[in-house]
Amino acid sequence: MLSRVADSLYWMSRYLERAEYTSRTMGVHLNLMLEHDIGSGGSRWPRVVTALGSQDKTDGEDFAAAESYGLSQIVNSIGAARENARQVREQISSEMWEELNRLFHESKRIGAPERFRAQPFDLVHTACESAHLFHGITDSTMLHGEGWQFIQAGRFIERVQHTARLVDAHFEEFHRPGLDPASAAEHMEWLGLLRSCTAFEAYCKVYTAELRPERVAEFLLLNAEFPHSVRFGVERLGRALDAINQATARKSDRLAKQAGRLAAALSYTPLEEIMSSLHEFSANIRRLCGQIHAGIYQVYIAYPIEAALGA
Amino acid sequence: MTPAFDTSQHARFEDYWLDGAYDEMFGADNLPREHYRALHELLLELPLAEMRRRKQSADVSFLHQGITFTVYGREEGTERIFPHDLLPRIITSAEWETIERGLTQRITALNLFLCDIYNDSHSLDDGVVPREIVYSCKHFRRQMRGFSVPKNIYVAVVGTDLIRLPNGRFVVLEDNLRVPSGVSYMLTSRQVMKRIFPELFRKAGVRSIDHYSESLLATLRALSPQGRPDPNIVLLTPGIYNSAYFEHAFLARQMGIELVEGRDLTVHDNQVYMRTTAGLRRVDVIYRRVDDDFIDPLTFRPESTLGVPGLFNAYRAGNVTLSNAIGTGVADDKALYAYVPRIIKYFLNQDPILDNVETFLCSEPTERAHVLDRLDRYVVKAVGESGGYGMLIGPYSTAEEREEFRRRIQSDPRNYIAQPTLQFSRAPCFLDGSVEPRHVDLRPYVLYGDKITIVPGGLTRVALRKGSLVVNSSQGGGSKDTWVLH
């Protein structure tokens, strides 16, 4: 497969994942805000934009700034996903293209700033629903070969980083002595965290509706069966990388080791240890993801020509 | 079967007219020609509502397949569906036989000519074509001198534009020897038509064109450098913003070869590689749909980002085949066109089977004076342009347009030729319930590898605007499926 094609598929998938989690997270907090926030919203928006990956403090300085940050991230991510798909239209199924193209045009309409301010949930729902549809279509219409594996790799690397960031930002704010997770206001925030990962219903099936911080952490980080947990994503990412490695017959030792380290961190770190240094744990996951991303580029996409000729 | 709609109404023929131009359907006796009889009967039989339904079904099918092209000039290239007329253009096997022989002769001679001017130049020494015409052509590439291409085949893929004159004979209007396009419309429209008119196909006996992609692949394989077996063949596209991108993706998929952009290729030690996830893979044959000028910034236009630096040197080193070869545009220059009959005579010692259209070269003082006196009667064309741009159609022009062209011709005579305004043939078109004649041309596609292959058919382009003589899709033209009968 051409490196350029792999690159486009990988980014198409990453951007769509980004559009989806940004929509969902914005949706959850716009919802929470309606009943809970008085005034500017206090610490909510700085926390949300940080969880969404913003490095710029002004993005979360008030509700209006956070709203426009979230909106532009959703709309731009959809646009970028579609632009990447457009570059490789003949490599994906026409059903995939049509769905992404439909989402793009719809997002232009319901994501216009005026419209979004009045009816934000239209865009939020449409983006999440369409992303789900897209992945279903992808699974059922595309060859599950190398290209499909790059789509999986992009999707899960993006998801893992997001979940890790989200948990980190939330625990820093709400997992402190003196705060009671069972109080009405706090409870809603913990619920919001789970909902940002579509995890509430699944959590209930495992632990009942009683929300305890260490259980929430365990569920979102370490659960092996829940598709938005970090461990699940890392496992899928590893599988995709394995399959790509086999399909291309490249001996990418380093990439396999990095994926292995990440998987080991999630399989073998005791929960107590994670809880005592959650911020470092999350940062470490994100750092390893960054290395894997760089590794994918070095091995498959932007490798130096001399190295490839020498091999 | 009881049709649910009004069956008493049929496609109207009231607005059909016959005059000096050759009509593809009706003969001199105003009766349908033998090979059009089945279509004519169907038009009389089928209720109008059913015709409309079929037309709509065909349009929807083109829309869904995304068969579009880009129109330049207006706000950043608007994407449009290629207009398609429902009624096929039909050619008899005898007519086709002449076309086939004529095109085979022409491509053979033009290949010999290209090989000659880039090597020994005998034809120039012998005065067959004036040196100035060749060397002043903007598509002449001196970088190609003294280098022989695999099997001496310069043009492997050709789309020649033919028109039919009032006497019923086909003549050549233009040779397209660089990167001719449109073949995907020929192939996709046939698929649609088979669904729309199954009964007519059965009755008429239409020859198949399905083997085009396979023949193209075989042609490219035959040009493998140093006769390498099992060459890695790729299609080089300028990318998604190119007006023919649909065709590039379509052909690559049909042939099962990789669709690459310049940035996917890299040259090392005069070998061309494509960058894949499994490492670099050598490329042997490039079916390039990128113009000469843009193909290698080190050799041609330095600002090009579509090409591959170093590609031309790898090509000259004989490590990769480019098809068509670089510099073939010199032989489809509109001024050189006037010399093609002499080229055929010189290289093959034969008379041309397909004639040229009478052409006046504005670079010749007497011919220029003749044209300038009669601008209202001639079609004036810029020699380097294609796609119907840079053209004056005398009888339909305004006085200002004629003055503008007079100035242009006088300041750069080499750049212009003139041809009489031709009454080229008309074929019936289904236009909103009524059947009316419109001017058509014909572009068959010729492939030259181990042998010459011409799939029986081509792209019939039609000037859908009433009275218009311009068939280019960028100027209100459309297409028709072309049927060659058994």
Contacts between the chains, C-beta under 8 A, distances in Angstrom:
chain1	res1	chain2	res2	distance
A	1	B	276	5.9
A	1	B	277	5.0
A	1	B	278	7.6
A	2	B	258	6.3
A	2	B	260	6.5
A	2	B	264	5.2
A	2	B	274	6.4
A	2	B	275	6.8
A	2	B	276	5.6
A	2	B	277	7.7
A	3	B	264	7.2
A	3	B	275	4.4
A	3	B	276	6.0
A	3	B	277	5.7
A	4	B	261	6.8
A	4	B	263	6.6
A	4	B	264	5.2
A	4	B	275	7.3
A	6	B	277	4.9
A	86	B	240	5.9
A	87	B	240	6.1
A	89	B	240	7.6
A	89	B	249	6.7
A	90	B	249	4.1
A	90	B	252	6.9
A	90	B	253	5.7
A	90	B	259	6.4
A	146	B	277	6.6
A	244	B	277	6.9
A	247	B	277	7.8
A	247	B	278	7.6
A	248	B	276	7.7
A	248	B	277	4.9
A	248	B	278	3.8
A	248	B	279	7.5
A	249	B	278	6.1
A	250	B	277	7.6
A	250	B	278	6.3
A	250	B	279	6.9
A	300	B	277	4.2
A	301	B	277	7.3
A	303	B	275	7.9
A	303	B	279	7.7
A	305	B	266	5.8
A	305	B	268	6.0
A	305	B	273	7.7
A	305	B	280	6.8
A	308	B	279	4.9
A	308	B	280	4.5
A	309	B	268	6.2
A	309	B	280	6.5
A	311	B	279	6.5
